[in-house]
Amino acid sequence: MTVGNKHTTKRRILIVDDVVNNCLLIEDHLRSTLKCEFRIAYSGKEALKILEDWVPDCILMDIMMPEMNGIETTQLIKRIPECHDVPVLMVTAKQEMESLEESFDAGAVDYIYKPIDRTTLVARTKSALRSKDDIDRIKELNKELFQKKEELSSFSHTVSHDLKSPVVGAASLFDFFLMRIKEEHPQIIGDESLKEILDRIPKAFHKMLDFINTQLDYAEAGQVIGKLESISMNKLISAVIENFEHAEREGMVLFSELPEMPKTKCDSIRMLKVWQNLVANSIKYRGDRHPVRIDFGVQENVESVKFWIRDDGPGIYPEYQQKVFETSARLNYDVDGYGFGLATVKKIIEAHGGKIWIDSEITDGACFVFEIPQESVIN
C-alpha cells in the first residue's frame, strides 16, 4: 500500500525569521540530525511567496518580525489549502509568552524558546514531522477507502442492474409459458398440487425484482443525480400519501393534516424516496396498531431546517436506534423486507449535506428527524 512507504524524497522545512543568524543557526542544528531540504524566508511576505510553489512538511516561524509578524503570517498560511495540515512551530522569546495563545489560535502546534537549545529544537521538530507523517498517512488511507467504497458502490449498481434484465426476461417467458399451458394443457392447471407450484413461481420472480430494485436504490442513494430545484415539501409528501391510499383505505394507517412547510432546494426524486421509505417503515412496523397514526412536522433554524415524521407504533428501543440506519439492519424478521430502506434514506439525506436520527425523547412511538442546511432552503 502507498501509505506503508517511507519518504522517497527529503522532507522539507521552511525557516522564517528576519534575523539571518537565527535562520542559519536553526538550519545548522537541524541539518546535523535530519536529512531535510531547507528553505529560508526573511519575512512573512517572502514565506508566502515561497509557498506558492513549494509546500514544506514543517515551518519554524519567528513571532517578532517587521511589517507582518509570525502570527499574522501563520493565519495566512493556514488559509492555503495545501498548507492547512503543515505544522507550524513558533520561535519566541520567553517575554513574549502572551503571544503564544494567539499563536495557537492562528494554527501553530508548538513553540521553541530563544535562545535556541539544540536538543529541544531537534526533538520538537522531529515530533512535528512525525505528526505530519501521520496526517499524510491518514489522508492517503481515507483516499484509498473512498476509492474502494466507490468501486463497491459501482459494482453493486452494475450487478443489480445486470441482474434485473434476465430476471424480467425470465418472468416474461414464464407468463408466456403459463398462457400456453392454460390454452393447450388445461388439465395441468386443474391439478391442485401443480397449480400451487405454478402460482408460487411468479411470486418468487416479483420478490427477486423487488430485492434488485431495493439494491439499486441503495447503490444510487449516495449521489444526488437529479437537478436541484425548489420543491414544495407539502406537495412531495402529499404525493407520497397518495401512494399509500390503499393502506389508508384498509385501516392500516391514518395520516394527520400536513403543516405548512418551506420550499426546499433538493433532488425531488431522491427526496420523494426519503418520505416514501419513512412512511413505509412506520406502516410496516406498526405492530398491533390499526391504524397507526403518522404526523409530520418542520422547524426552521438560522442555519438549518428540520423535518420529522412521527408515528404512534411500538417504537424502537434506544439500543437499536443507531442500528436501524445500517445496511441490512432488520430488527423484526417477522416482517417482510431487506433492511435497506432506512440505510437508503440516510445516504440520500447525507448526499444533500444533511443528517438523520431518531428522537430518543419520544417513547410513545418512533420519530425520525432529518436536518438539511438552511442554504438549501428557499423561503
C-alpha angles and dihedrals in degrees: 000000000000093000092060094062121101121227110295090190131045116274115248129236126187118202116199118190133128091220112081095206092054091054093048092047093051092046092048093051093049099040091060090059109023129054098222141139110242132205125183128210122187095199141023091253091052090050092053089049091053091049091059091082106005124063116195129206092225137013126207106202128191112217101209110062131138122255095006119025126212095262093054091045091051091051090054092045092054089056090063106092094215091052099043093103097038109116115236120204115197118221108209145158117247091246089062093067092124088063094060095077090053089047093056091045088054091055107271117144103197144358141223124206126229130265084057118236110210096216093050092045094051094044095050094043090051089049091051092049091050089052090051090050090052092049091049091050092050091049092050091047091051090050092051092045091050091051091050090047090052091048092050092047091049091047092050091049093048094047093047092046093047092047093053097066098054092044091051089046092050091048091051092049090051091051089052090046091050091050091053091048091053091050101041105025108028090159089072091057088050091059103095095205092051092042090057091054092047090050092052095053098069089045089056090050092050092048091050092050090048090053093048092049089050090052091049091050091053094045091052097038096089092061124071095212101160125084112276107238140160106271131184104238089202091059091045094053091042089056090052092049089054089057089060095049090116092053090049091049091050091054096248097119141022118199120208122221113282118246119226108277132193123251111260130208103227148120097283095202092053094043090050087056090052093057092039092055095043093051092045089051092054092049095043094051098038092121111198093342110123102203110013110209118229123197128185128207145176138197126186121210132180094265104021148016124230126209124187142184120203132187134185094227126122092291130216125283113246093242090059099044094096095038094061090073093055122104112270092003108160119172096174117045092182089075122073115246145099103241096244099105101087093033087057091049091052092052092049094049092048090049086059090053094257140109137226133209144156117259101239092195091068107087102162096071134331128300120193115196127189128184128206124191112263093237087069091058123088113208 
